[in-house]
Amino acid sequence: MPSRTIDTASLRIDLEALPRELIVSGEPRAGATDVGTVGGASVGVWTHTPGVSTDVEVDELSVIVSGEATVVINETETVHLLPGTLLRLHEGDRTVWTVTETLRKVYVIP
C-alpha cells in the first residue's frame, strides 16, 4: 500500500458469502481490506453487495465511499447511507443492513 494515498473506489477486495445466520434476504457477499493503523486505530475498506444482513457492531467511525443502503440500529434508528455519509456505530449495536447498491466504506476502529 502507498503511504500517502489509496484509491478506495478501485481497491480490490475479496468478497465472500456471509454466514447463513446473518442473511435476512438475498445473497449478499462482503469483504474488507485492512489498509493500516493510525495512532493504534485500525483503518480499512469494507464492501457489501446488495441484500439484507444483520450484524453486532464494534466501535467504528466510517465514511461511505460508494453505493446506497439503509441501516437500522437497535431496532429504533434508521439511517440512509449515500456517498459522503459519516456513520458512527457503537460496540454492541445490533444492525440490519439493507444494501440496494453495492456499498463501500472506509472505517476506523479504535
N, C-alpha and C positions, 0 to 999 in steps of 0.2 A: 504494500500500500504506500502511496506517496505520503510524505509527511505534511503536506500543506493542503491538498485538495483531493476530493473524491467525487466522482460523478455518480451521485446516488441513484439517479434515474436509470442509468445503464449498468450499474453494478450487478454482476452475475450472482444470483442467489439460488442455491439448490432448493427446490420445493419438494415436500413430502406430504403424503396424505396425513390428515390429522387422525389421532386415535378415535375410533368409533364413538366412544363415550363422550367426546367433546363436540361431535357433529349433531346439529339440530336438523339441518336440511342441506341438500345439495351434496357436492363432493369437493369441499374446499381443500386446498393444499396451502401449506405455509412453510416459511423458512426464514432464517436470519443469518447474518454475517456480522461477526464482531470486527470492528474496524480500529479498536484500540482503547486506551484508557486516558482519562483526563483527571488529574487530581484524585486518582483512586476510583473514579466512576467509570463504569463500562459503557462504551458507545458502540452502537451497531445500527444495522439497517434490517428491517423486517418487512416481509411481504406476505399477503394473504389473498388468495384468489376468491372469486365470487362463491357465496354460500353463507350459511349461518352456523356459528360455532360458539361455544362457551369457554370461559377461562376464569381462573382465580389469579389476580394480578399481584405483581411485586411493585414496590415504589418505583415510579417511572415518570419521566417527562419526555414527551415525543412531539415531533412536528410531522404532519402529513405532507409527503412529497408529491404523491400522485394517487389517483383513484377516488372512490367515494364509498362511504359506509355510514352506518348508524350503529352506535354502541349504547346499550342500555346498561347502566351501572347500578348495581344493588337493587334492581327492580324499581328504582324510584326516579332516576335521572336518565334522560335520553339526549345524546349528543350526536349531531350530524357532522360527519368528518369530510372535509374537502381539502385540496391542496392549500397549504398555508395554515391550517388549523393547528393550534398548540393544545395538546392534551396532557392533563395531569392525572395519573392514576395512583392510588394508594395501596399499599400492601394489604391483601385480603379482600379488595374489591372483587365482587362477583360480576362478571360481564357477559353480555350476549352481543356478539359481533355479527351484524348483517351487512355483508360486503356485496355491493352491487356492481362495482367496477374495481378490478384488482387494486388493492390498497398497498401502498408502500410508505413506511415511516422511518424516520431517524429517531432513535431512542437513546436516552441517557438513564442509566440505572446506578444510583449511588452505592 
